[in-house]
Structure formats: C-alpha cells, structure tokens
Amino acid sequence: MADTSVARDQLRSIVERIERLEEEKKAIADDIRDVYAEAKANGFDVKTLRQVVRLRKVEVAERQEQEAMLDLYLSALGMIPGDGISESEN
C-alpha cells in the first residue's frame, strides 16, 4: 500500500512540474511573439528575422555547407540569375 502511495505522489509531482513548465513555455512564446510584433512595428521583416535567428543557431561550417547545397540545387534548376541557364530551358 505504501509503495502505491509513494508512486502516486511521485507521479503527481512529475505531472505538476510538467504543467508548470508548460505554462512558462507559453509565457516565453508570448514574449517572443511580442518582440516580433515590436520588430514588425519598427519596419523589420519578421519572416527574415525568423530566418536569421534560425541560422544563428547553426555552426558556420554547417551553414556554409547548407548554402552551397542550396546554390547547387538552385543553379541546377536555373534559378540563379547569370548562371547561363534560363528557366525556360527547363
């Protein structure tokens, strides 16, 4: 009986901690949304800001590799101006 009571209390404690963290996460998400709204009100492009924030999380070498692959794919599809391939050739 005591084991069941301890497990129940432990489970309740874990669930309550998760719930508190979820509330904090929502509050932080709301704060982030407010900052993006402020940036937009000041004339910044929110979509570009989100991309910059995402890219800053990536290591320089990995980001360069991703950009090189993107350039390669865009070039293969004729989507880079001045690459000698027009989109109508595809």
C-alpha positions as CSV (number, residue, x, y, z in Angstrom):
1,M,0.0,0.0,0.0
2,A,2.8,2.4,0.9
3,D,4.5,1.8,-2.4
4,T,1.4,2.7,-4.3
5,S,1.0,5.9,-2.3
6,V,4.6,6.9,-3.0
7,A,4.3,6.2,-6.7
8,R,1.1,8.2,-6.9
9,D,2.7,11.1,-5.1
10,Q,5.8,10.9,-7.3
11,L,3.6,10.8,-10.5
12,R,1.5,13.8,-9.3
13,S,4.7,15.7,-8.6
14,I,6.1,15.0,-12.1
15,V,2.8,16.0,-13.7
16,E,2.6,19.2,-11.8
17,R,6.2,20.1,-12.7
18,I,5.4,19.5,-16.4
19,E,2.3,21.6,-16.1
20,R,4.3,24.5,-14.6
21,L,7.0,24.2,-17.3
22,E,4.3,24.2,-20.0
23,E,2.9,27.4,-18.5
24,E,6.4,29.0,-18.5
25,K,6.9,27.9,-22.1
26,K,3.6,29.5,-23.2
27,A,4.6,32.7,-21.4
28,I,8.0,32.7,-23.1
29,A,6.4,32.0,-26.5
30,D,4.1,35.0,-25.9
31,D,7.1,37.2,-25.1
32,I,8.8,36.1,-28.3
33,R,5.7,36.9,-30.3
34,D,5.6,40.4,-28.7
35,V,9.2,41.0,-29.7
36,Y,8.5,40.0,-33.3
37,A,5.4,42.3,-33.3
38,E,7.6,45.1,-32.0
39,A,10.2,44.4,-34.7
40,K,7.4,44.5,-37.4
41,A,6.1,47.8,-36.0
42,N,9.6,49.2,-36.4
43,G,9.7,48.2,-40.1
44,F,11.6,44.9,-39.9
45,D,10.6,41.9,-41.9
46,V,9.5,39.2,-39.4
47,K,10.0,36.3,-41.8
48,T,13.6,37.3,-42.4
49,L,14.2,37.9,-38.7
50,R,13.0,34.3,-38.0
51,Q,15.4,33.0,-40.6
52,V,18.3,35.0,-39.1
53,V,17.5,33.6,-35.7
54,R,17.4,30.1,-37.1
55,L,20.6,30.5,-39.0
56,R,22.5,31.9,-35.9
57,K,21.9,28.6,-34.2
58,V,23.8,26.7,-36.9
59,E,27.6,26.3,-36.9
60,V,29.3,28.4,-39.5
61,A,30.7,25.4,-41.4
62,E,27.3,23.6,-41.4
63,R,25.6,26.8,-42.6
64,Q,28.1,27.3,-45.4
65,E,27.6,23.7,-46.5
66,Q,23.8,24.2,-46.5
67,E,24.2,27.4,-48.5
68,A,26.5,25.7,-51.0
69,M,24.0,22.8,-51.5
70,L,21.1,25.3,-51.9
71,D,23.2,27.2,-54.5
72,L,23.9,23.9,-56.3
73,Y,20.2,23.0,-56.4
74,L,19.1,26.4,-57.5
75,S,21.7,26.5,-60.2
76,A,20.7,23.1,-61.5
77,L,17.1,24.3,-61.7
78,G,18.2,27.5,-63.5
79,M,17.0,29.7,-60.6
80,I,20.2,31.7,-60.1
81,P,20.5,34.8,-62.3
82,G,23.5,34.8,-64.6
83,D,24.3,31.1,-64.3
84,G,23.9,30.7,-68.0
85,I,20.7,28.6,-67.8
86,S,17.3,30.2,-68.2
87,E,14.2,28.9,-66.6
88,S,12.6,28.4,-70.0
89,E,15.2,25.8,-70.9
90,N,14.0,23.5,-68.1
